[in-house]
């Protein structure tokens, strides 16, 4: 009886393997037929698209991707009170080259020294006010990155920090924004104007923006 059960199990295993082989072979044949018919199995963008219709320079974009995928890493978070989380940030996020945080909740009671992070330059910060608590932006940049603040691109009516970064022969602008949830519709005009000013600098190769915009893109448009 045990000998018969063993034969049945062997026969079942052979049948399963045979079915898998047949399925794999059929899929292979189908792919070959699709290729011969001129149909790609996993099609991408058409090569027939007129490049003049796109305002994006593919060479520039590939350079941009290579620059920031191999050279620089950026992290943005809504931190909601930075000071008590400095040790945690140091432990968890120090592998990133640039750290940008919104809702720092800092004021004049917090010195730069009290919120410094090892191996990063003095933080670039924009607090809500001398004594007020809430909101606020801060950006940390690693010591080995050449950076300067572009206060000429900032305004009192928009909570933002602009930094100019230099990587070898390339320059980039990084804007970090915070938009309160109760802002009026005019805030978007200010947001649009800010990168417009940045784009007027002909020495800049790339412009980036990050931040907390408090805008629900899934909400229905009125």
C-alpha positions as CSV (number, residue, x, y, z in Angstrom):
1,X,0.0,0.0,0.0
2,X,2.9,2.4,0.9
3,X,4.5,1.5,-2.4
4,X,1.4,2.5,-4.4
5,X,1.1,5.8,-2.5
6,X,4.7,6.6,-3.4
7,X,4.1,6.0,-7.0
8,X,1.0,8.2,-7.0
9,X,3.0,11.0,-5.4
10,X,5.8,10.7,-8.0
11,X,3.2,10.7,-10.8
12,X,1.5,13.8,-9.4
13,X,4.8,15.6,-9.1
14,X,5.7,14.8,-12.7
15,X,2.4,16.1,-13.9
16,X,2.7,19.4,-12.0
17,X,6.2,19.9,-13.4
18,X,5.1,19.1,-16.9
19,X,2.2,21.6,-16.6
20,X,4.6,24.3,-15.4
21,X,6.9,23.6,-18.3
22,X,4.1,23.8,-20.8
23,X,2.8,27.1,-19.4
24,X,6.3,28.6,-19.5
25,X,6.9,27.4,-23.0
26,X,3.6,28.9,-24.2
27,X,4.3,32.3,-22.6
28,X,7.7,32.3,-24.3
29,X,6.1,31.5,-27.7
30,X,3.5,34.3,-27.2
31,X,6.3,36.8,-26.4
32,X,8.2,35.8,-29.6
33,X,5.0,36.2,-31.7
34,X,4.3,39.6,-30.2
35,X,7.9,40.8,-31.0
36,X,7.6,39.4,-34.6
37,X,4.3,41.3,-35.0
38,X,6.0,44.5,-33.9
39,X,4.2,44.7,-30.5
40,X,6.4,45.3,-27.5
41,X,5.7,43.3,-24.4
42,X,6.3,46.2,-22.1
43,X,5.9,49.3,-24.3
44,X,7.3,52.7,-23.2
45,X,7.0,56.2,-24.7
46,X,6.8,56.4,-28.4
47,X,9.9,57.5,-30.3
48,X,7.7,59.3,-32.8
49,X,6.8,62.1,-30.4
50,X,8.1,65.4,-31.7
51,X,10.8,66.6,-29.3
52,X,10.0,70.2,-30.2
53,X,6.7,69.8,-28.4
54,X,8.4,69.3,-25.0
55,X,9.9,72.2,-23.1
56,X,12.1,69.9,-21.1
57,X,15.7,69.3,-22.3
58,X,16.2,65.6,-22.0
59,X,20.0,66.0,-21.7
60,X,19.6,68.5,-18.8
61,X,17.1,66.2,-17.1
62,X,19.5,63.2,-17.4
63,X,22.3,65.4,-16.0
64,X,20.0,66.5,-13.2
65,X,19.1,62.9,-12.3
66,X,22.7,61.8,-12.4
67,X,23.8,64.7,-10.2
68,X,21.3,64.2,-7.5
69,X,21.1,60.4,-7.6
70,X,24.9,60.0,-7.2
71,X,26.0,63.1,-5.5
72,X,23.3,64.5,-3.2
73,X,20.5,63.1,-1.0
74,X,17.7,65.4,0.4
75,X,15.2,64.7,3.1
76,X,12.2,66.8,3.9
77,X,9.9,66.3,6.9
78,X,7.3,68.2,8.9
79,X,9.0,67.8,12.2
80,X,6.6,69.6,14.6
81,X,9.0,70.8,17.2
82,X,12.6,70.4,16.3
83,X,14.5,71.0,19.6
84,X,13.5,67.9,21.5
85,X,14.1,65.7,18.4
86,X,17.7,66.7,17.6
87,X,19.3,63.5,19.0
88,X,16.8,61.4,17.1
89,X,17.4,63.3,13.8
90,X,21.2,62.9,14.3
91,X,20.8,59.2,14.8
92,X,18.3,58.4,12.1
93,X,18.9,60.9,9.3
94,X,22.6,61.9,9.3
95,X,23.2,59.9,6.1
96,X,21.4,62.6,4.1
97,X,23.4,65.5,2.7
98,X,20.6,68.0,3.1
99,X,17.9,68.0,5.8
100,X,14.9,70.4,5.4
101,X,12.3,70.6,8.1
102,X,9.0,72.5,8.5
103,X,7.1,73.4,11.7
104,X,10.3,73.7,13.7
105,X,8.5,75.7,16.4
106,X,11.7,77.7,17.2
107,X,12.2,81.2,18.4
108,X,14.9,83.4,19.9
109,X,15.1,81.1,22.9
110,X,16.8,78.5,20.7
111,X,20.3,79.3,19.7
112,X,22.0,77.8,16.7
113,X,24.4,76.0,18.9
114,X,21.6,74.2,20.8
115,X,20.2,72.7,17.6
116,X,23.3,72.0,15.7
117,X,23.8,68.5,14.1
118,X,27.2,66.9,13.8
119,X,28.9,67.1,10.4
120,X,26.4,69.8,9.2
121,X,27.0,73.5,8.8
122,X,25.3,76.1,11.0
123,X,21.6,75.7,10.2
124,X,19.7,78.0,7.9
125,X,16.5,78.9,9.7
126,X,13.5,81.1,9.5
127,X,11.5,81.3,12.7
128,X,8.0,82.6,13.0
129,X,9.1,85.5,15.2
130,X,11.3,86.5,18.1
131,X,9.1,85.0,20.8
132,X,6.2,83.3,18.9
133,X,6.0,79.5,18.9
134,X,4.9,77.5,15.9
135,X,5.6,77.1,12.2
136,X,9.2,77.8,11.1
137,X,11.7,76.4,8.6
138,X,15.2,75.1,9.0
139,X,17.7,73.5,6.5
140,X,20.9,71.7,7.4
141,X,23.6,71.1,4.8
142,X,26.6,68.8,5.1
143,X,30.0,70.4,5.7
144,X,31.5,69.3,2.4
145,X,28.8,71.1,0.3
146,X,29.4,74.7,-0.8
147,X,26.2,76.6,0.1
148,X,25.1,80.2,0.6
149,X,21.7,81.7,1.5
150,X,19.9,83.6,-1.2
151,X,18.0,86.1,0.9
152,X,17.4,88.2,-2.2
153,X,14.9,85.6,-3.3
154,X,13.0,85.6,0.0
155,X,10.2,88.0,1.1
156,X,8.5,88.9,4.3
157,X,5.1,87.7,2.9
158,X,6.2,84.2,2.1
159,X,7.7,81.7,4.6
160,X,10.6,80.3,2.6
161,X,14.3,79.7,2.6
162,X,16.3,79.8,-0.6
163,X,19.8,78.2,-0.7
164,X,22.3,78.2,-3.6
165,X,24.3,74.9,-3.8
166,X,27.4,74.3,-5.9
167,X,28.4,70.8,-7.1
168,X,31.6,70.8,-9.2
169,X,30.7,73.0,-12.2
170,X,26.9,73.0,-11.5
171,X,24.8,75.4,-9.4
172,X,21.4,74.6,-8.0
173,X,18.8,76.6,-6.0
174,X,16.8,74.8,-3.3
175,X,13.7,76.5,-2.0
176,X,12.0,75.2,1.1
177,X,8.5,76.5,1.7
178,X,5.8,76.4,4.4
179,X,2.2,77.4,3.7
180,X,-0.2,77.6,6.7
181,X,-3.4,75.7,6.2
182,X,-5.5,78.8,6.6
183,X,-3.7,80.8,3.9
184,X,-5.8,82.6,1.3
185,X,-5.8,82.0,-2.4
186,X,-3.3,84.8,-3.0
187,X,-0.6,82.7,-1.4
188,X,-0.3,80.7,-4.6
189,X,0.6,83.9,-6.6
190,X,3.4,84.5,-4.1
191,X,4.5,80.9,-4.5
192,X,4.6,81.3,-8.3
193,X,6.5,84.6,-8.1
194,X,9.2,83.1,-5.9
195,X,10.6,80.5,-8.3
196,X,10.1,83.0,-11.1
197,X,12.6,85.3,-9.4
198,X,15.0,82.3,-9.0
199,X,14.8,81.5,-12.7
200,X,16.0,85.0,-13.6
201,X,19.5,84.0,-12.3
202,X,21.3,82.9,-15.5
203,X,24.1,81.3,-13.5
204,X,21.8,78.6,-12.0
205,X,21.6,75.2,-13.7
206,X,18.8,73.7,-11.6
207,X,15.9,74.9,-9.4
208,X,14.3,72.6,-6.8
209,X,11.5,73.2,-4.4
210,X,10.3,71.3,-1.3
211,X,8.2,72.0,1.7
212,X,4.8,71.7,3.4
213,X,2.2,73.3,1.1
214,X,-0.9,72.2,3.1
215,X,-2.7,71.5,-0.2
216,X,-4.9,68.4,-0.6
217,X,-4.4,67.5,-4.3
218,X,-7.1,64.8,-3.9
219,X,-9.8,67.3,-2.9
220,X,-12.4,68.2,-5.5
221,X,-11.8,71.6,-7.2
222,X,-14.6,74.1,-6.8
